[in-house]
Amino acid sequence: MDRQEQRRQMVKRQIEARGVRQTAVLEAMRSVPREAFLPTHLSEFAYEDTPLPIEEGQTISQPYIVAAMAEALRIGPNDKVLEIGTGSGYAAAVLGEIAAEVYTIERHRALADEARSRLRELGYPNVHVLCGDGTLGWPEHAPFDAILVSAGGPSVPQALVEQLAPGGRMVIPVGAEVRDQRLLRVTKQPDGEARTEDLGGVRFVPLIGAAGFAEDAGAPSAKRVPTPEPPVAHLVREACQPFAAIDDVELGPLLDQIGDARVVLLGEATHGTSEFYRMRTRITTELVLRRGFDVVAIEGDWPDAARIDHHIRDLDYPIREEPIFTRFPTWMWRNREVVELIAWLKSHNELIDDSRRRVGFCGLDLYSLYKSIDAVLDYLRDVDPKAAEIAKQRYACLSPWERDPALYGRAAISRGYARCEGPVVEVLRDLLERRLEYALADGDRFFDATSNAHLVAAAEEYYRVMYYGGPDSWNLRDQHMFDTLERLLEFRGPRAKAVVWAHNSHVGDARATEMGAARGEHNIGQLCRMSFGHSAFSIGFGTHTGTVAAATDWGGPMAVKRVRPSHPTSYERLFHDAEVPAFLLALRNPVREAVREELASPRLERAIGVIYRPETELQSHYFQAALPWQFDAYVWFDETHAVRALDAESARHEIPQVYG
Ligand code: SAM
């Protein structure tokens, strides 16, 4: 949807639907590009029904409230309007579309300067910005036909009443408590008397100035918050659902939030934390038992995950000799926590007679190029030996790089080497063309073979674009994960529901983080949101400190490392300050809206992958994010422990059918 269409929809659903009728207001709301008034990493959310954070800890108002206030002011085309609290300049631009002249005052210099240049660039010569205390008005340009105050004060500033023209209207949030006000309309009668009407409850940032609150009104002052803790941590503590043990946590409220979503994405803040695995197992089992979820899709390789799938669904497949999950990082899917997940899924499935209704398991990642080639060839040898020969010749193009597929990228662009794109795509196309013929014999096996052929095609491209660097290889990988998920849901039918297990950096909406905003990377979480809307539900995980299983270098040995206590300006520190050892926090529909608002100001967030380098933690593992936009819910463990990795022998001993 282009921006203009988004604005049209916003006006229809958020503004007209709530009763705003004045044509000039609706037209203005359809014209002003709200995204131009937001920090770039939030511009994707420009037409959401909510206020959003801007610089200096302030907010851009919810579109509806801007429209409702503008309508309440009954502004005519020849009117002169004063606004107090320019903020981003968005409301001033809306007023500038409706009125003849707009004067707007902002107390923060940085905001005033930025709004001024923004409004100039966007072509609003009739909007004039002043940096100063708006509670004193702008006497040089008085009287005003209308005054809009977009911050909440303890009372109506007398100076503003005086600067209203006879018959003039002022709309202002007023309340003794910071962030809890009544919206008042003050109309100056021809005789100079002011008449006041109450338009309802609202929640604005504080009006600070001579006739407003004192400077520290919004800050963690001893007067308003009884303990000296940061107010956001306090809010989190009030709004979260604490729990004592993973096995006992009541997941009813989380399931209510998830509703009838079709895809639930479960993240993790490291690739080696026991609590994250165990909690994901707990949530997964509830989703299977109480919400009918029937696929678990992991950030792992398709052929390896297929072995788990065959085991838990008790499918009769030719036994492959090769052990699975042998590629670095082995501990990610070869550990006691995953063994427990597999055991649960197996015992659950044993109660279901129809194998197609049993819970399936699959891998979304694309690192198994050569195993997938073997799987396609094995399949074709069984069903169509002649086609297997042709496919083998085509795939031979990739054979020279089996030991290090990353070298293929370089080779593919140098002279003398044929690019393998054509041949691998042909294998896939041939398979798909014979869909009817092959699938008739065994739909499951055919789907498995085509999934591997898709993987080979995606991996070939992945290694080629990786050579150039930039966001393309990341994007291609996450696109492949998403495409695989979509194909899987389609294959399993309209009632299929999937739980995805992948790192936070894949499942959280990339648009709310530095990766999307600054590096142009997208991920499966974002693609699911864009495609499934509210039918996708993403849950982030985090920790303050403890131990983690990780390597120091790519391909290096796993070690149990200490996780450094979280950075003082990070989300993790904020959650640590809430002083709740473990909790669930709703973000899409928070218990208190204020939680989401307060958390929305971007902060650092930590991501530990298979590599952890505590000595360069800030550069290597922290990035900027707006957490409530990234996830729909969040799971917190203040202290965590390394996942219990298994060596090849112990894993074989645990489940020979899978790890043997
Ligand atoms: N109208 C803004 C927009 O569209 O982005 C949103 C305004 S925000 C809710 C309120 C703004 O009022 C903040 O930027 C804050 O700094 C400012 N403010 C608070 N007290 C003020 C005062 N006395 N004079 C001028 N601005 C003030």
Residues whose N, C-alpha, C, O or C-beta is under 5 A from the ligand:
A	BS01	SAM	Q58 T59 I60 S61 I84 G85 T86 G87 S88 G89 Y90 A91 I105 E106 R107 H108 G132 D133 G134 T135 S150 A151 V205 P206 L207 I208 G209
